[in-house]
Structures are given as structure tokens and as C-alpha cells.
Amino acid sequence: MKKRIIIGGLLTLIGYILSPLSWWNDAFVNLPLAYMFAWLISIFHRPLFGPSFVVGYWLTNIVGLVMMHKGICRMVSQKYCEPANLRKRLFHDLLISIGYTGVIILLLKFHFIRPPGEYF
């Protein structure tokens, strides 16, 4: 039982850090991960830097939400994981992700964020 709670808690914590619920942590975790993802993609095709940055950001949020869901379901009763509750939470999280995506697009449009070779 303790192992289940520890693993569930760890999954939940990591998921929270990656999820859109931890808006304060985006600058330190999600955006750098998305930037690294975009940088890797731009090595093969430079014009994909912007779109892959957005995709990378969304992937970090999706992975975070899935990890949180799995971790919480592991720690508590399955009643928490019923589809009705899940849909409501995911809709709220989706709205937060759309907002952050808008910020990323603006940062890309005004060249605050660029591929590594374009800074100099």
C-alpha cells in the first residue's frame, strides 16, 4: 500500500509540474523543454521551429495531465477518476493551455524566442 501511494504521489508531483495547473513553473520547465524539442526539430527543418515549439509545449502539458491523472488514480479511489469529473478538469486545463499557447505564438512572432543560430 505504501509503495502505491509513493509512486502515485511521485507521478502526481511530476505531472503537476508539467501540467498547465503549475502556471508559475512554465518558464522553468515547460518552455525550456518545448524549446529543446523545437531546437531538435529545427536541426532537420529550420522552418518548423515555431510550430514544433507550440507542439512541444502542448506535449509537456498533455504528459503532465496524464501523469497527474494516473498518479491520483493510483493513490485514491477510482471514483475520482470517473469520466464526468475528468471531462470538467480537462476542459479547464485545455483553456489554460490555449492561453499559454497564445503567449508562445506572440513570443515567436515578435522574435523574443528564436532558433539558437538566429540570436547572433
Backbone hydrogen bonds in HBPLUS format (Angstrom, degrees):
<---DONOR---> <-ACCEPTOR-->    atom                        ^
c    i                          cat <-CA-CA->   ^        H-A-AA   ^      H-
h    n   atom  resd res      DA  || num        DHA   H-A  angle D-A-AA Bond
n    s   type  num  typ     dist DA aas  dist angle  dist       angle   num
A0005-ILE N   A0001-MET O   3.17 MM   4  6.48 154.0  2.24 146.9 153.3     1
A0006-ILE N   A0002-LYS O   2.87 MM   4  6.10 160.5  1.91 154.6 160.0     2
A0007-ILE N   A0003-LYS O   2.93 MM   4  6.05 172.9  1.94 154.3 156.5     3
A0008-GLY N   A0004-ARG O   2.94 MM   4  5.93 158.1  1.99 139.5 146.7     4
A0009-GLY N   A0005-ILE O   2.80 MM   4  5.83 152.4  1.87 141.1 149.2     5
A0010-LEU N   A0006-ILE O   2.90 MM   4  6.11 156.0  1.96 148.8 155.0     6
A0011-LEU N   A0007-ILE O   2.93 MM   4  6.16 165.5  1.95 153.6 157.4     7
A0012-THR N   A0008-GLY O   2.93 MM   4  6.05 157.2  1.98 144.1 150.9     8
A0013-LEU N   A0009-GLY O   2.89 MM   4  6.06 159.0  1.94 147.4 152.8     9
A0014-ILE N   A0010-LEU O   3.01 MM   4  6.21 175.3  2.02 156.5 157.4    10
A0015-GLY N   A0011-LEU O   2.87 MM   4  5.90 158.4  1.91 145.6 152.9    11
A0016-TYR N   A0012-THR O   2.78 MM   4  5.92 151.6  1.86 146.4 154.4    12
A0017-ILE N   A0013-LEU O   3.03 MM   4  6.31 157.6  2.08 149.4 154.7    13
A0018-LEU N   A0014-ILE O   3.09 MM   4  6.37 148.7  2.19 145.7 154.1    14
A0019-SER N   A0015-GLY O   2.79 MM   4  5.80 134.4  1.99 144.9 158.3    15
A0022-SER N   A0019-SER O   3.31 MM   3  5.94 157.8  2.36 113.4 117.9    16
A0025-ASN N   A0022-SER O   2.84 MM   3  5.46 154.6  1.90 120.2 128.2    17
A0026-ASP N   A0023-TRP O   3.41 MM   3  5.51 162.0  2.45 103.1 108.2    18
A0028-PHE N   A0025-ASN O   3.07 MM   3  5.35 136.6  2.26 105.8 117.6    19
A0029-VAL N   A0025-ASN O   2.92 MM   4  5.98 142.0  2.07 158.8 170.3    20
A0031-LEU N   A0026-ASP O   2.88 MM   5  5.69 172.2  1.89 150.4 152.6    21
A0033-LEU N   A0029-VAL O   3.01 MM   4  6.16 159.4  2.06 152.3 158.8    22
A0034-ALA N   A0030-ASN O   2.81 MM   4  6.00 159.9  1.85 153.1 159.3    23
A0035-TYR N   A0031-LEU O   2.81 MM   4  5.95 153.3  1.88 149.2 157.0    24
A0036-MET N   A0032-PRO O   2.91 MM   4  6.13 159.3  1.95 147.8 152.6    25
A0037-PHE N   A0033-LEU O   2.98 MM   4  6.21 157.4  2.04 146.7 153.0    26
A0038-ALA N   A0034-ALA O   2.87 MM   4  6.11 162.1  1.90 149.2 153.9    27
A0039-TRP N   A0035-TYR O   2.76 MM   4  5.95 155.5  1.81 150.8 158.3    28
A0040-LEU N   A0036-MET O   2.97 MM   4  6.19 159.9  2.01 148.1 152.5    29
A0041-ILE N   A0037-PHE O   3.04 MM   4  6.34 159.4  2.08 149.2 155.0    30
A0042-SER N   A0038-ALA O   2.79 MM   4  5.97 156.7  1.84 149.8 156.8    31
A0043-ILE N   A0039-TRP O   3.14 MM   4  6.39 125.4  2.46 139.9 152.3    32
A0043-ILE N   A0040-LEU O   3.31 MM   3  5.36 144.1  2.45  96.3 106.2    33
A0044-PHE N   A0041-ILE O   3.05 MM   3  5.67 138.1  2.24 113.1 122.2    34
A0045-HIS N   A0041-ILE O   3.10 MM   4  6.41 152.5  2.18 144.5 153.0    35
A0048-LEU N   A0045-HIS O   2.97 MM   3  5.83 160.5  2.01 129.2 135.3    36
A0049-PHE N   A0046-ARG O   3.07 MM   3  5.71 162.5  2.10 128.3 128.5    37
A0052-SER N   A0048-LEU O   2.87 MM   4  5.77 158.3  1.92 152.0 159.1    38
A0053-PHE N   A0049-PHE O   2.90 MM   4  6.02 136.2  2.10 144.0 155.8    39
A0053-PHE N   A0050-GLY O   3.12 MM   3  5.12 128.0  2.40  97.0 110.8    40
A0054-VAL N   A0050-GLY O   3.22 MM   4  6.60 158.5  2.27 154.6 158.4    41
A0055-VAL N   A0051-PRO O   2.95 MM   4  6.22 164.4  1.98 150.0 154.9    42
A0056-GLY N   A0052-SER O   2.80 MM   4  5.79 156.7  1.86 138.5 145.5    43
A0057-TYR N   A0053-PHE O   2.98 MM   4  6.20 153.6  2.05 144.6 151.6    44
A0058-TRP N   A0054-VAL O   2.94 MM   4  6.23 165.4  1.96 154.5 158.2    45
A0059-LEU N   A0055-VAL O   2.85 MM   4  6.08 156.2  1.90 150.2 157.3    46
A0060-THR N   A0056-GLY O   3.05 MM   4  6.33 155.4  2.11 146.9 152.2    47
A0061-ASN N   A0057-TYR O   3.16 MM   4  6.50 156.4  2.21 148.9 155.1    48
A0062-ILE N   A0058-TRP O   2.87 MM   4  6.12 161.7  1.90 155.8 161.1    49
A0063-VAL N   A0059-LEU O   2.86 MM   4  5.97 170.2  1.87 154.6 157.5    50
A0064-GLY N   A0060-THR O   2.97 MM   4  6.04 154.4  2.03 138.9 146.6    51
A0065-LEU N   A0061-ASN O   2.91 MM   4  6.18 159.9  1.95 151.0 155.5    52
A0066-VAL N   A0062-ILE O   2.96 MM   4  6.17 163.5  1.98 154.5 159.0    53
A0067-MET N   A0063-VAL O   2.88 MM   4  6.04 160.5  1.92 150.5 156.2    54
A0068-MET N   A0064-GLY O   2.91 MM   4  6.11 158.9  1.95 149.1 155.0    55
A0069-HIS N   A0065-LEU O   2.95 MM   4  6.12 163.7  1.98 147.7 152.3    56
A0070-LYS N   A0066-VAL O   2.92 MM   4  6.13 169.2  1.93 153.9 156.5    57
A0071-GLY N   A0067-MET O   2.86 MM   4  5.94 159.7  1.90 147.6 153.9    58
A0072-ILE N   A0068-MET O   2.87 MM   4  5.99 169.1  1.88 156.9 159.3    59
A0073-CYS N   A0069-HIS O   2.96 MM   4  6.04 164.7  1.98 150.1 155.1    60
A0074-ARG N   A0070-LYS O   2.98 MM   4  6.07 139.6  2.15 136.8 147.7    61
A0075-MET N   A0071-GLY O   3.08 MM   4  6.35 140.9  2.23 140.5 150.6    62
A0075-MET N   A0072-ILE O   3.03 MM   3  5.07 122.5  2.38  95.3 110.0    63
A0076-VAL N   A0072-ILE O   2.88 MM   4  6.00 166.5  1.90 165.7 167.5    64
A0081-CYS N   A0078-GLN O   2.92 MM   3  5.16 138.4  2.10 103.8 116.0    65
A0082-GLU N   A0079-LYS O   3.31 MM   3  5.53 158.1  2.36 114.6 113.1    66
A0086-LEU N   A0082-GLU O   3.20 MM   4  6.36 163.3  2.23 154.7 159.6    67
A0087-ARG N   A0083-PRO O   2.93 MM   4  6.04 163.6  1.95 155.0 157.5    68
A0088-LYS N   A0084-ALA O   3.42 MM   4  6.60 163.8  2.45 145.4 148.7    69
A0089-ARG N   A0085-ASN O   3.16 MM   4  6.38 165.6  2.18 152.5 156.1    70
A0090-LEU N   A0086-LEU O   2.87 MM   4  6.01 164.4  1.90 156.2 161.1    71
A0091-PHE N   A0087-ARG O   2.99 MM   4  6.10 152.6  2.06 146.7 153.3    72
A0092-HIS N   A0088-LYS O   3.24 MM   4  6.48 162.1  2.27 146.1 150.2    73
A0093-ASP N   A0089-ARG O   2.97 MM   4  6.21 162.5  2.00 151.8 156.9    74
A0094-LEU N   A0090-LEU O   2.81 MM   4  5.93 145.4  1.93 142.7 152.4    75
A0095-LEU N   A0091-PHE O   3.11 MM   4  6.41 154.6  2.18 148.7 153.7    76
A0096-ILE N   A0092-HIS O   3.25 MM   4  6.62 155.2  2.31 146.4 152.5    77
A0097-SER N   A0093-ASP O   3.00 MM   4  6.25 157.8  2.05 147.3 153.4    78
A0098-ILE N   A0094-LEU O   2.94 MM   4  6.20 151.8  2.02 149.8 157.4    79
A0099-GLY N   A0095-LEU O   3.14 MM   4  6.40 154.9  2.20 145.1 151.1    80
A0100-TYR N   A0096-ILE O   3.10 MM   4  6.46 161.2  2.14 152.6 156.7    81
A0101-THR N   A0097-SER O   2.88 MM   4  6.05 149.1  1.98 145.0 154.3    82
A0102-GLY N   A0098-ILE O   3.01 MM   4  6.29 150.3  2.10 146.0 153.0    83
A0103-VAL N   A0099-GLY O   3.21 MM   4  6.61 150.0  2.30 143.4 151.1    84
A0104-ILE N   A0100-TYR O   2.97 MM   4  6.30 156.8  2.03 149.5 155.5    85
A0105-ILE N   A0101-THR O   2.92 MM   4  6.19 160.2  1.96 152.3 157.4    86
A0106-LEU N   A0102-GLY O   3.01 MM   4  6.27 156.7  2.06 146.5 152.6    87
A0107-LEU N   A0103-VAL O   2.91 MM   4  6.18 158.7  1.96 151.2 157.2    88
A0108-LEU N   A0104-ILE O   2.91 MM   4  6.17 153.0  1.99 150.4 157.7    89
A0109-LYS N   A0105-ILE O   2.83 MM   4  6.00 159.2  1.87 148.7 155.0    90
A0110-PHE N   A0106-LEU O   2.99 MM   4  6.11 159.2  2.04 152.5 156.3    91
A0112-PHE N   A0107-LEU O   2.88 MM   5  5.08 148.1  1.98 158.0 161.4    92
A0113-ILE N   A0107-LEU O   3.34 MM   6  5.76 149.8  2.44 125.5 123.3    93
A0111-HIS N   A0108-LEU O   3.16 MM   3  5.00 161.7  2.20 104.2 107.2    94
A0118-GLU N   A0115-PRO O   3.05 MM   3  5.68 160.2  2.09 124.7 130.8    95
